[in-house]
Amino acid sequence: MEQFIGYITGLIWHWPVTLLCLFGCIFFTIGLKFIQIKCFPHALQLISGKYDNPKEKGQITHFQALSAALSATIGLGNIAGVAIAIAVGGPGSIFWMWIIGFFGMATKYIECSLGTHYREIDKKTGDARGGPMYYITKGLGAKFKPLATFYAIAISLSAFGAGCLFQANQAASALNLYYDVPTLITGIALFVLCFIVIIGGIKRIGNVASKIVPLMCLIYISCALLICLLNFNQIPYVISIIIKDAFTGFAIAGGFVPVFFAGVRRAIFSNEAGLGSAAIAHAAVKTDYPIREGIVASLGPFIDTIVVCTATAIVIILSGNYGSNIYNPVNQSLVSFENSNGSEFRQNWSLIETASLSETKRMGSDRFVDGKTILEYKNRNNFLQPKTFFNVPAGSGTIGFSYYKHSGDFQINVFSQDRELLGVIDSKGTVSSPVLAVDFITRKDQWERAIITVKNSDVTALTLQFNPLNDDVHWYIDSIGPVTKLNGIALTTYSFDHFFKGFGSIFITFSVLFFAFSTMITWSYYGETAIHYLIGSKFTYYYKLIFVCLIILGATQTLDLIINISDALIGLLVIPNMIALILLHKKVIAWTQDYFKKLHAGKIKAYK
């Protein structure tokens, strides 16, 4: 069941969600004549409080509404999601994250304008509630209510998984991994903090988020900026890698499409443009001009994707942890030729000192060469059959070897621990067996790490046999052995550690903790609003109680099935929301023209 739900979740997020959000954000940008550029200066004026009027309807200020919405989006997607995009799609995926971040500003603009315009204001308390379920029902009519009901059910349930269980689990796991803090202790601490904030409602959530989110963003970006300043001369190189890789897909097998989809999917997952969730937070704002909240909300994808995600990406790329560098050798099993006298190698293979080679002094070679001795093959046709067996960690089945190719090609025979030939690989990347896969073996005139994956968990050890395919073969080889792939938070942590030893684990752990906390408090409000829409305000208190109690469960248990179901539901939110946005977008265009006409005519004045 867990595998099946995981498959369905992947299917939903691969084509339907990606294409709908991509089509929508470009369509809205063109329809609104690049509103994200036009309204940007006014958006800064609005969040500065220049137009805040306490007499207008609503509960929170423009800045608090933006902070609350950002607290739900800025988090693991910016820390782990960017690393996943780079690991799956290479550095080029960041370029497509930028593109979606920019065009997604228009989607957020429409979502939150509609959410504020069609919100419901309680006559007794003055509380404002809105979101996709409200603008679907009020904007499209009663016949679309089933669509709104589906949206409300989906977001109220998915808040339990992605917004609560997953966040608590990641925060508790990080503290336990690096500081041995018991997961139960973390769960109880988060329970207490979230209980105090969540029970207080959107006003308290907005107040807390307006303090935590800007502070954490400032700290996080400042650390990344410091790393950039210390490596300022390499920034143009980083940008060129991102842009070049965006169109070539050079960093991964598979070419352009995986790079493109990795960037698009991670951007959508990070900034939530198209999900409609941010409209729920923004609908509580104090304003009599709904279009204003669309203007403010448009800053969300810019801050989330273009600023914060880019900060993470630059640190990872500057550290060199992309491509084959995301595979780290398992040092205790590494064959590096440091203790060899060369007697076990045949003719044309020799041990040489790296200090005499200019190739080992090139950028990044220290990642591939272990110690001062490497193996060289040069000139005449011969072969090598090492007397070394390379142990593969059970279940991982991935090994690597570092190489520098001057000329010529090898054929590599791969044998199992039983001397069974598993398959043949050549240095052009051709594989003869479905049991084997190979990456990063086509480079020339630079150090690289070839990665060989064995798709058979019964294989626990391998032997590699190198056979030259022509007379003019000149290679250097080192660091043969099992490798582990860095991904997600581990990759980001390792990248920060590259510049400040020991700092990455401290910084990322506490970033995860605070971002998880801020995400939980806002997602609880999303679910609460959905419950209010479905069955009334009497039951929202009980929903909040269940939400905070699940924090302890999430911190102490890994509930992959529930989290996968909630991820699938989050993906499905796009369908009813995008239908409503497309059908109602002309109204937003008309409101936009009217608002800016009055603003430019001086009929709308600043309050302060």
C-alpha positions, 0 to 999 in steps of 0.5 A: 500500500505504501509503495502504491500510494508513493507511486500515485503521489509521484504520478500526480506531482509529475505531469498534472500538477507541473503542467497545470501550474506551468501553463497557469503562471505563464497564462496569467502573466501574459493576461495581466501584462507582467503584473509582477514587474508593474506592481513590485514597487507598490508591493514594497510600499504596502508591506512597509505599512504605508497604506495600513488603515486599522479601520479597514476590515480584517485581522492582520496587516499586509506584512503579517499576512505575507509573513504568515503565508511565507511561514508556510512556504519557506522551510524544508523546501528551501533547505532540502528541496533545492538540494533534491533538485540539484541532486536529481536535475543538476545545477540547471534545475535552479534556472527553471526554479527561477523561471517558475518563481518569476511567473508564479508571482502572477498566479499568487497575485490572482489567488490572493486577490480572489481570496480577499475579494470573496472572503467571508467576514463574521458580523459578530467577531469581525473575523475574515476567512477566505481561500479557494473554497470561498472564491470557488463557491461565491465566484463560480456559483453553487454548481461548483460547490462540490469542487470547493468541498473537495478542496476543503477536505483535501487541504484539511487532511493534508495539513495533518500530514505535510503541515504537521507530521512531516515537519515535526518528524524532520525537526526531531530527526535533525536534533536527534541526529546531530545532538542526540536530543530524544525525539519525544523531547523535541515533540513535546517542546514543539507541542507546547510552542505550537499550542500557545500560538495555534490556539490563539488564532490567526492574529497570534499566528500573524504576530509570531510569523512576522517576527520569526520568518523575517529573522530566519530569512535574514539569518539564513540569507546572511550566512549564504551571502557571507559565503558568496562574499568570501568566494566572490570571484567564483560567483560568475562561474556558478551562474554560468554553470546554472545557465549552461546546465539548464539547457544541456542537462550535462550534470545528470543522465537523461538530458534536458527533460529531467533537469526542467522537471526537477526545477519546475516541481521543486519550485512549485512545491516550495512556493505553492503558487497554484495550490491556493493555500496562501490565499487562506492566510492573505484573506485575513488581511485588513484592507478594503482593496482586495487587489492590494493583497494580490500585490503583496502576495506576489512577493511570496514566490520572489522571496521564497524561490528567487531569494531564499532558494537561490541562497541555498543553491549558490552555497551548494554549487560553490562547495562543488557538491553537485554532479558526481560530487554528491556521491561521497566515498565510504572511506573505510572501504576505499581503495586508494593505492596509498599502501601499495608497492605496485607489484600486483599490477601488470605491465603499463600500470604504474603508481605515481606521485600526484605532486608531479602532475598538473592535472591534480592541481586543477579545481576540485581534484582534491575531491577525487584524489585520496592521498599522494599516490594514484594509478596510471595506465599509459600507452601499450595494449594490456589489461589490469585485473586488480586483486582487490574486491570492492565491498558494496554496502548491503542494499546500496549497490553503488560504487565509484572510482575517480579518473582522469582521461587523457586519451583512449577508452576502456572496457570495464568488466563487472563481476559479482562476489561469485565471479559471475560477469554482471555486465560490461561498461565502456568509457563512452557510457554504454552498458551491456546489462540491465543489472548495471547503470553508469553515470559520469564516465564520459568526461575528458581532460578533467577529474571526475568520479564514475558511478556504477549502480548494481540493481541487484541487492544480492550482490555484496561485493564487486571486482572491476576489470579494466581492458583498454580498447585501443593502443593510445590509452592514457588514464589516471585512476584512484579512490575505488570503492562504495559511495553514498549519495548525499541528498536533501538536508544532508547535502545542504548541511555538507555544503555549509560545512565545506566552508565552515567546518562543523557549522553546517550541522548547527546552522541547518539543524536550527534552521529546520527547527524554526522553519518547521515550527513556522510551517506548522502554525500556518498550516494549522490555520489552513486546515482550521479555515477549511473545517470552518467552511465545511462544518462551522466554527464550533469544530475548529477548536477540536481540529486545532487540538488534534493538530497539535497532538499529532506533533508528538506522534510525528516527532516520534514516528515515521508515518510514510503512508500518511505523509504520502497520502497528504502529498497526493492530496496537496497535489490534487489541490491544484486541479480545483484551484486552477480551474477557478483561477482560469474561469475568474481571472478576467475579473481580476484583470478588471479589478487590477485596471480599476485599482491602478487607474485610481492609484495613479489618479491620486484617488487612493492615498497612503494612510501614513 
